[in-house]
Amino acid sequence: MLNVMRDHKAARAELRGDCERCFGLCCVALPFARSADFAVDKDAGTPCRNLQDDHRCGIHARLRQKGFTGCTVYDCFGAGQQVSQITFGGQGWRSGPPEHARRMFDVFPVVRQLHELLWYLTEALALPAARPVHADLRTALEKTEELTGGTPEELAELDVAAHREEINVLLLRTSELARAGTQGRKKNRRGADLMGARLRGADLRGATLRGAYLIAADLTGADLRGADLIGADLRDADLTDADLTGAFFLTQPQLNAARGSAGTRLPESVTRPGHWTAQV
């Protein structure tokens, strides 16, 4: 078990963005529109005006104050360094012909999706309750890792949606197994519209909130232990003093988009966002 946990933690470390090994791909490849999350419009493939020649953000420490909250909640799951250093062998988008840059920008979102799947599969393999499907999860993990090592041409042609569907079958079964041990009635809120919902102190133990819209929902003091949060939209959701112990398939970008406090209890797979209040 110790070796399994050590491998799990090591794998998770590789599935976090490392800007030091990336050519600022998220700041160039992805588009964004002027909104509450971004101060300006930017087209895909166009460098953000804040991106410096060294591929670093010139306002990184002041993104929220400058109107770029969207940047603070984004994570590439390590796809940036994978594409920069492995797929393209350390050759940046600023060097080489324009088609080299375009291919890099096309490949980055594909690898990002694959790395997100690796995050879920890695977590699923760390859940003892999912042991009945561990063998299938390992096979899926190995296949996904193999896909991330493809050539730029192979990655650009990959049907990521089809691969996600295959993985989702396993993740659904994992969720069923993991939540089966939770006592009490387990609510099914899959894909539910809970925007602005008043869920203060709600008992959501073992609930499935897959793809639920929890934008600006009040989850103060809610009990989310053992809940499935894959794909749940937690933008501006209030998690103050909520208990997410044992909640699974929760990613750092989801948490970064929410609000919380020092009293919010979190799974070990994520870290407390720096912008959360220090209230207890």
PAKE-388115 format. One line per 4 residues: for each residue x, y, z of C-alpha. Coordinates in pm, whole numbers, padded with zeros to 5 digits, always signed. Each point is the difference from the previous one (the first is absolute). Last residue first. Example, Ala and Ser with C-alpha at 12.3 -4.5 7.8 and 13.67 -1.06 7.14 Angstrom:
2
+01367,-00106,+00714 ~ -00137,-00344,+00066
***
This chain:
280
-01189,+02979,+01064 ~ +00041,+00304,-00223 ~ +00319,+00022,-00206 ~ -00182,+00081,-00322
+00071,-00190,-00317 ~ +00231,+00166,-00252 ~ +00288,-00242,+00062 ~ -00201,-00302,-00105
+00014,-00292,+00249 ~ +00177,-00293,-00163 ~ -00146,-00303,-00177 ~ +00051,-00378,+00007
-00004,-00016,+00381 ~ -00378,+00055,+00006 ~ -00117,+00330,+00151 ~ -00157,+00129,+00319
-00112,+00362,-00021 ~ +00073,+00175,+00330 ~ +00283,+00207,-00146 ~ -00261,+00144,-00231
-00168,-00046,-00334 ~ -00090,+00153,-00333 ~ -00006,-00195,-00326 ~ +00191,+00032,-00328
+00322,-00126,+00156 ~ -00184,-00312,+00116 ~ -00113,-00091,-00348 ~ +00346,+00074,-00141
+00158,-00221,+00271 ~ -00204,-00303,-00098 ~ -00265,-00194,+00190 ~ -00036,-00357,-00130
-00063,-00109,+00357 ~ -00150,+00129,+00323 ~ +00170,-00181,+00288 ~ -00011,+00304,+00225
-00196,+00273,-00176 ~ -00138,+00151,+00321 ~ -00132,+00354,-00047 ~ +00125,+00272,+00235
-00032,+00261,-00277 ~ -00061,-00178,-00329 ~ -00176,+00294,-00166 ~ -00036,-00068,-00374
+00159,+00278,-00209 ~ +00062,-00243,-00286 ~ -00060,-00352,+00126 ~ -00104,-00162,-00329
-00005,-00374,+00069 ~ +00203,-00195,-00258 ~ +00080,-00286,+00236 ~ -00129,+00080,+00347
-00086,-00347,+00132 ~ -00080,+00041,+00369 ~ +00178,-00196,+00274 ~ -00041,+00274,+00257
-00195,+00291,-00139 ~ -00154,+00119,+00327 ~ -00102,+00362,-00048 ~ +00129,+00262,+00245
-00046,+00279,-00251 ~ -00105,-00152,-00331 ~ -00166,+00317,-00131 ~ -00008,-00043,-00377
+00171,+00271,-00207 ~ +00036,-00242,-00295 ~ -00094,-00351,+00111 ~ -00084,-00132,-00345
+00023,-00379,+00035 ~ +00230,-00187,-00237 ~ +00032,-00294,+00236 ~ -00156,+00092,+00332
-00045,-00356,+00120 ~ -00073,+00001,+00369 ~ +00199,-00211,+00246 ~ -00068,+00247,+00279
-00199,+00295,-00127 ~ -00163,+00098,+00330 ~ -00065,+00370,-00045 ~ +00139,+00246,+00256
-00063,+00296,-00230 ~ -00134,-00133,-00327 ~ -00175,+00314,-00123 ~ +00030,-00037,-00376
+00160,+00283,-00197 ~ +00042,-00227,-00300 ~ -00119,-00347,+00091 ~ -00090,-00115,-00351
+00050,-00375,+00030 ~ +00242,-00186,-00227 ~ +00015,-00292,+00245 ~ -00180,+00093,+00320
-00058,-00354,+00127 ~ -00027,+00006,+00377 ~ +00144,-00282,+00210 ~ -00240,-00106,+00273
+00186,-00106,+00312 ~ +00340,-00158,+00053 ~ +00282,+00041,-00247 ~ +00155,-00332,-00097
-00162,-00010,-00342 ~ +00151,+00336,-00090 ~ +00338,-00142,-00105 ~ -00150,-00292,-00192
-00247,+00213,-00192 ~ +00264,+00262,-00074 ~ +00243,-00260,-00132 ~ -00272,-00135,-00229
-00056,+00350,-00135 ~ +00376,+00047,-00040 ~ +00026,-00321,-00200 ~ -00276,+00099,-00243
+00153,+00348,-00017 ~ +00328,-00139,-00130 ~ -00160,-00134,-00316 ~ -00195,+00322,-00051
+00317,+00205,+00048 ~ +00170,-00202,-00275 ~ -00281,+00078,-00240 ~ +00018,+00371,+00082
+00378,+00002,-00046 ~ -00020,-00114,-00362 ~ +00372,+00037,-00075 ~ +00098,+00170,-00326
+00204,+00281,+00158 ~ +00157,-00250,+00241 ~ +00123,-00223,-00280 ~ +00150,+00292,-00194
+00172,+00143,+00307 ~ +00147,-00345,+00067 ~ -00150,-00215,+00270 ~ +00125,-00018,+00358
-00332,+00120,+00144 ~ -00167,-00300,-00167 ~ +00224,-00245,+00185 ~ -00093,+00161,+00331
-00367,-00044,-00090 ~ +00052,-00368,-00081 ~ +00191,-00058,+00323 ~ -00270,+00170,+00204
-00275,-00197,-00172 ~ +00179,-00327,+00075 ~ +00052,+00109,+00359 ~ -00368,+00087,+00033
-00100,-00339,-00138 ~ +00214,-00175,+00261 ~ -00124,+00231,+00275 ~ -00365,-00077,-00078
-00080,-00222,+00300 ~ +00239,+00212,+00214 ~ -00220,+00309,-00027 ~ -00069,+00002,+00375
+00372,+00038,+00067 ~ +00007,+00334,-00186 ~ +00356,+00077,-00113 ~ -00063,-00147,-00346
-00290,+00241,-00047 ~ +00230,+00293,+00079 ~ +00245,-00101,-00270 ~ -00284,-00053,-00246
-00142,+00346,+00074 ~ +00336,+00175,-00042 ~ +00081,-00204,-00312 ~ -00330,+00119,-00147
+00107,+00359,+00065 ~ +00329,-00081,-00170 ~ -00181,-00121,-00310 ~ -00208,+00317,-00012
+00312,+00217,+00030 ~ +00167,-00206,-00269 ~ -00276,+00091,-00243 ~ -00002,+00365,+00106
+00379,+00023,-00069 ~ -00001,-00173,-00338 ~ -00162,+00280,-00198 ~ +00226,+00267,+00154
+00309,-00208,-00079 ~ -00121,-00056,-00357 ~ -00053,+00372,-00047 ~ +00345,+00081,+00137
+00174,-00244,-00234 ~ -00211,+00127,-00292 ~ +00137,+00349,+00063 ~ +00359,-00114,-00070
+00257,-00062,+00274 ~ +00062,+00175,+00327 ~ -00267,+00197,+00186 ~ -00204,-00316,+00056
+00271,-00154,+00212 ~ +00222,-00298,-00080 ~ +00049,-00210,+00314 ~ -00059,-00335,-00167
-00336,+00085,-00154 ~ -00205,-00282,+00156 ~ +00233,-00037,+00297 ~ +00115,+00341,+00127
-00268,+00243,-00109 ~ -00293,-00240,-00040 ~ +00063,-00177,+00330 ~ +00093,+00325,+00179
-00331,+00158,-00091 ~ -00206,-00316,+00048 ~ +00085,-00012,+00370 ~ -00362,+00001,+00115
-00053,+00321,-00202 ~ -00132,+00198,+00295 ~ -00224,+00305,-00016 ~ -00157,+00175,+00299
+00248,+00288,+00015 ~ -00022,+00069,-00373 ~ -00374,+00054,+00017 ~ +00050,+00263,+00270
+00166,+00225,-00257 ~ -00145,+00337,+00104 ~ +00320,+00178,+00102 ~ -00057,-00053,+00374
-00055,-00370,-00058 ~ +00315,-00038,-00210 ~ +00225,+00199,+00235 ~ +00279,-00248,+00086
+00007,-00131,-00357 ~ +00009,+00347,-00154 ~ +00288,-00042,-00247 ~ -00090,-00361,-00073
+00300,-00210,-00098 ~ +00096,-00128,-00345 ~ +00346,+00164,+00021 ~ -00106,+00259,-00258
-00283,+00111,+00228 ~ -00369,-00093,-00014 ~ -00226,+00279,+00127 ~ -00140,+00086,-00342
-00113,-00359,-00034 ~ +00159,-00165,-00302 ~ -00236,-00070,-00292 ~ -00058,-00363,-00097
-00361,+00007,+00114 ~ -00137,+00354,-00004 ~ +00010,+00230,+00301 ~ -00265,+00235,+00137
+00080,+00214,+00304 ~ -00044,+00023,+00379 ~ -00066,-00370,+00046 ~ -00209,-00183,+00260
-00283,+00251,+00044 ~ -00010,+00017,-00379 ~ +00209,+00087,-00303 ~ +00036,-00320,-00198
+00266,-00268,+00013 ~ +00192,-00206,-00254 ~ +00254,-00275,+00079 ~ +00328,-00065,-00183
+00192,+00303,+00122 ~ -00014,+00039,+00377 ~ -00077,-00372,+00046 ~ +00319,-00077,-00194
+00233,+00209,+00217 ~ +00303,-00185,-00136 ~ -00005,-00259,+00276 ~ +00266,-00148,+00227
+00006,+00281,+00258 ~ -00379,+00023,-00026 ~ -00043,-00340,+00164 ~ -00368,-00092,-00013
-00100,-00290,+00219 ~ -00034,-00356,-00127 ~ +00361,-00091,+00072 ~ -00057,+00053,+00374
-00310,-00219,-00018 ~ +00207,-00289,-00133 ~ +00244,+00033,+00289 ~ -00286,+00011,+00251
-00161,-00312,-00145 ~ +00332,-00185,-00019 ~ +00058,+00074,+00370 ~ -00355,-00106,+00084
+00041,-00331,-00186 ~ +00340,-00058,+00159 ~ -00149,+00053,+00346 ~ -00285,-00239,-00078
***
